[in-house]
Amino acid sequence: MLHFIWLLIVGAVIGAIGQMIVGRDMPFGWVGNILAGLVGAWLGTRLLGDWGPHMADLAIFPALIGAIILVLIVSAIMGTTKTRK
């Protein structure tokens, strides 16, 4: 159970960093950040492999790159142009 909570926290942080780098907000707030982090980690690991430092069984650099890609795709599809101030 503790690993699952740690996974959600790391996913939220990765998703938040991804949306800060892109400069666009994910829909659904923190839930969107968690989804962007976790799905971005899966996407980044599939595209780039499992390299670099790990936290909660997530490779940080591929997860961050995957989250950035996911935020760009979701914001383009959903038409989210709201940027952070």
Biotite code that builds the C-alpha atoms (Angstrom):
import biotite.structure as struc

atoms = struc.array([
    struc.Atom([0.000, 0.000, 0.000], chain_id="A", res_id=1, res_name="MET", atom_name="CA", element="C"),
    struc.Atom([2.819, 2.380, 0.838], chain_id="A", res_id=2, res_name="LEU", atom_name="CA", element="C"),
    struc.Atom([4.449, 1.714, -2.537], chain_id="A", res_id=3, res_name="HIS", atom_name="CA", element="C"),
    struc.Atom([1.194, 2.644, -4.295], chain_id="A", res_id=4, res_name="PHE", atom_name="CA", element="C"),
    struc.Atom([0.997, 5.953, -2.400], chain_id="A", res_id=5, res_name="ILE", atom_name="CA", element="C"),
    struc.Atom([4.648, 6.672, -3.196], chain_id="A", res_id=6, res_name="TRP", atom_name="CA", element="C"),
    struc.Atom([3.945, 5.869, -6.866], chain_id="A", res_id=7, res_name="LEU", atom_name="CA", element="C"),
    struc.Atom([1.042, 8.353, -6.926], chain_id="A", res_id=8, res_name="LEU", atom_name="CA", element="C"),
    struc.Atom([3.174, 11.075, -5.322], chain_id="A", res_id=9, res_name="ILE", atom_name="CA", element="C"),
    struc.Atom([6.061, 10.602, -7.748], chain_id="A", res_id=10, res_name="VAL", atom_name="CA", element="C"),
    struc.Atom([3.605, 10.468, -10.670], chain_id="A", res_id=11, res_name="GLY", atom_name="CA", element="C"),
    struc.Atom([2.016, 13.739, -9.537], chain_id="A", res_id=12, res_name="ALA", atom_name="CA", element="C"),
    struc.Atom([5.397, 15.460, -9.264], chain_id="A", res_id=13, res_name="VAL", atom_name="CA", element="C"),
    struc.Atom([6.508, 14.214, -12.685], chain_id="A", res_id=14, res_name="ILE", atom_name="CA", element="C"),
    struc.Atom([3.206, 15.343, -14.224], chain_id="A", res_id=15, res_name="GLY", atom_name="CA", element="C"),
    struc.Atom([3.476, 18.764, -12.547], chain_id="A", res_id=16, res_name="ALA", atom_name="CA", element="C"),
    struc.Atom([7.042, 19.240, -13.784], chain_id="A", res_id=17, res_name="ILE", atom_name="CA", element="C"),
    struc.Atom([5.971, 18.160, -17.275], chain_id="A", res_id=18, res_name="GLY", atom_name="CA", element="C"),
    struc.Atom([3.170, 20.710, -17.398], chain_id="A", res_id=19, res_name="GLN", atom_name="CA", element="C"),
    struc.Atom([5.484, 23.441, -16.034], chain_id="A", res_id=20, res_name="MET", atom_name="CA", element="C"),
    struc.Atom([8.022, 22.737, -18.772], chain_id="A", res_id=21, res_name="ILE", atom_name="CA", element="C"),
    struc.Atom([5.341, 22.777, -21.481], chain_id="A", res_id=22, res_name="VAL", atom_name="CA", element="C"),
    struc.Atom([3.637, 25.795, -19.931], chain_id="A", res_id=23, res_name="GLY", atom_name="CA", element="C"),
    struc.Atom([0.100, 24.426, -20.233], chain_id="A", res_id=24, res_name="ARG", atom_name="CA", element="C"),
    struc.Atom([-2.287, 23.131, -17.616], chain_id="A", res_id=25, res_name="ASP", atom_name="CA", element="C"),
    struc.Atom([-3.503, 19.548, -17.642], chain_id="A", res_id=26, res_name="MET", atom_name="CA", element="C"),
    struc.Atom([-7.259, 19.098, -17.325], chain_id="A", res_id=27, res_name="PRO", atom_name="CA", element="C"),
    struc.Atom([-8.593, 17.778, -13.986], chain_id="A", res_id=28, res_name="PHE", atom_name="CA", element="C"),
    struc.Atom([-5.903, 19.400, -11.797], chain_id="A", res_id=29, res_name="GLY", atom_name="CA", element="C"),
    struc.Atom([-3.896, 17.030, -9.625], chain_id="A", res_id=30, res_name="TRP", atom_name="CA", element="C"),
    struc.Atom([-5.670, 13.971, -10.986], chain_id="A", res_id=31, res_name="VAL", atom_name="CA", element="C"),
    struc.Atom([-4.519, 15.052, -14.453], chain_id="A", res_id=32, res_name="GLY", atom_name="CA", element="C"),
    struc.Atom([-0.980, 15.506, -13.116], chain_id="A", res_id=33, res_name="ASN", atom_name="CA", element="C"),
    struc.Atom([-0.965, 12.025, -11.620], chain_id="A", res_id=34, res_name="ILE", atom_name="CA", element="C"),
    struc.Atom([-2.291, 10.516, -14.852], chain_id="A", res_id=35, res_name="LEU", atom_name="CA", element="C"),
    struc.Atom([0.213, 12.503, -16.924], chain_id="A", res_id=36, res_name="ALA", atom_name="CA", element="C"),
    struc.Atom([3.044, 11.316, -14.704], chain_id="A", res_id=37, res_name="GLY", atom_name="CA", element="C"),
    struc.Atom([2.048, 7.653, -14.685], chain_id="A", res_id=38, res_name="LEU", atom_name="CA", element="C"),
    struc.Atom([1.012, 7.368, -18.338], chain_id="A", res_id=39, res_name="VAL", atom_name="CA", element="C"),
    struc.Atom([3.978, 9.550, -19.305], chain_id="A", res_id=40, res_name="GLY", atom_name="CA", element="C"),
    struc.Atom([6.283, 7.191, -17.406], chain_id="A", res_id=41, res_name="ALA", atom_name="CA", element="C"),
    struc.Atom([4.862, 4.237, -19.295], chain_id="A", res_id=42, res_name="TRP", atom_name="CA", element="C"),
    struc.Atom([5.121, 6.075, -22.628], chain_id="A", res_id=43, res_name="LEU", atom_name="CA", element="C"),
    struc.Atom([8.647, 7.329, -21.963], chain_id="A", res_id=44, res_name="GLY", atom_name="CA", element="C"),
    struc.Atom([9.853, 3.907, -20.883], chain_id="A", res_id=45, res_name="THR", atom_name="CA", element="C"),
    struc.Atom([8.352, 2.321, -24.008], chain_id="A", res_id=46, res_name="ARG", atom_name="CA", element="C"),
    struc.Atom([9.945, 4.916, -26.296], chain_id="A", res_id=47, res_name="LEU", atom_name="CA", element="C"),
    struc.Atom([13.294, 5.491, -24.578], chain_id="A", res_id=48, res_name="LEU", atom_name="CA", element="C"),
    struc.Atom([13.912, 2.459, -22.391], chain_id="A", res_id=49, res_name="GLY", atom_name="CA", element="C"),
    struc.Atom([14.448, 2.084, -18.672], chain_id="A", res_id=50, res_name="ASP", atom_name="CA", element="C"),
    struc.Atom([17.537, 4.186, -17.906], chain_id="A", res_id=51, res_name="TRP", atom_name="CA", element="C"),
    struc.Atom([18.618, 6.808, -15.407], chain_id="A", res_id=52, res_name="GLY", atom_name="CA", element="C"),
    struc.Atom([17.722, 7.164, -11.754], chain_id="A", res_id=53, res_name="PRO", atom_name="CA", element="C"),
    struc.Atom([14.587, 5.463, -10.439], chain_id="A", res_id=54, res_name="HIS", atom_name="CA", element="C"),
    struc.Atom([12.014, 6.516, -7.859], chain_id="A", res_id=55, res_name="MET", atom_name="CA", element="C"),
    struc.Atom([9.070, 4.270, -6.960], chain_id="A", res_id=56, res_name="ALA", atom_name="CA", element="C"),
    struc.Atom([10.070, 1.970, -9.835], chain_id="A", res_id=57, res_name="ASP", atom_name="CA", element="C"),
    struc.Atom([9.774, 4.829, -12.356], chain_id="A", res_id=58, res_name="LEU", atom_name="CA", element="C"),
    struc.Atom([12.759, 5.873, -14.472], chain_id="A", res_id=59, res_name="ALA", atom_name="CA", element="C"),
    struc.Atom([12.806, 9.631, -13.885], chain_id="A", res_id=60, res_name="ILE", atom_name="CA", element="C"),
    struc.Atom([14.172, 10.978, -17.198], chain_id="A", res_id=61, res_name="PHE", atom_name="CA", element="C"),
    struc.Atom([12.095, 8.819, -19.577], chain_id="A", res_id=62, res_name="PRO", atom_name="CA", element="C"),
    struc.Atom([9.039, 9.460, -17.381], chain_id="A", res_id=63, res_name="ALA", atom_name="CA", element="C"),
    struc.Atom([9.583, 13.214, -17.563], chain_id="A", res_id=64, res_name="LEU", atom_name="CA", element="C"),
    struc.Atom([10.021, 13.153, -21.339], chain_id="A", res_id=65, res_name="ILE", atom_name="CA", element="C"),
    struc.Atom([6.925, 10.958, -21.673], chain_id="A", res_id=66, res_name="GLY", atom_name="CA", element="C"),
    struc.Atom([4.936, 13.348, -19.456], chain_id="A", res_id=67, res_name="ALA", atom_name="CA", element="C"),
    struc.Atom([5.991, 16.308, -21.601], chain_id="A", res_id=68, res_name="ILE", atom_name="CA", element="C"),
    struc.Atom([4.863, 14.464, -24.743], chain_id="A", res_id=69, res_name="ILE", atom_name="CA", element="C"),
    struc.Atom([1.583, 13.502, -23.086], chain_id="A", res_id=70, res_name="LEU", atom_name="CA", element="C"),
    struc.Atom([0.859, 17.055, -21.883], chain_id="A", res_id=71, res_name="VAL", atom_name="CA", element="C"),
    struc.Atom([1.467, 18.365, -25.412], chain_id="A", res_id=72, res_name="LEU", atom_name="CA", element="C"),
    struc.Atom([-0.840, 15.743, -26.937], chain_id="A", res_id=73, res_name="ILE", atom_name="CA", element="C"),
    struc.Atom([-3.634, 16.172, -24.381], chain_id="A", res_id=74, res_name="VAL", atom_name="CA", element="C"),
    struc.Atom([-3.510, 19.969, -24.534], chain_id="A", res_id=75, res_name="SER", atom_name="CA", element="C"),
    struc.Atom([-3.649, 19.853, -28.342], chain_id="A", res_id=76, res_name="ALA", atom_name="CA", element="C"),
    struc.Atom([-6.603, 17.451, -28.360], chain_id="A", res_id=77, res_name="ILE", atom_name="CA", element="C"),
    struc.Atom([-8.557, 19.120, -25.560], chain_id="A", res_id=78, res_name="MET", atom_name="CA", element="C"),
    struc.Atom([-7.747, 22.606, -26.817], chain_id="A", res_id=79, res_name="GLY", atom_name="CA", element="C"),
    struc.Atom([-6.201, 23.587, -23.496], chain_id="A", res_id=80, res_name="THR", atom_name="CA", element="C"),
    struc.Atom([-4.327, 26.777, -24.195], chain_id="A", res_id=81, res_name="THR", atom_name="CA", element="C"),
    struc.Atom([-4.454, 28.112, -20.650], chain_id="A", res_id=82, res_name="LYS", atom_name="CA", element="C"),
    struc.Atom([-0.902, 28.757, -19.599], chain_id="A", res_id=83, res_name="THR", atom_name="CA", element="C"),
    struc.Atom([0.546, 29.136, -16.146], chain_id="A", res_id=84, res_name="ARG", atom_name="CA", element="C"),
    struc.Atom([1.203, 32.634, -14.881], chain_id="A", res_id=85, res_name="LYS", atom_name="CA", element="C"),
])
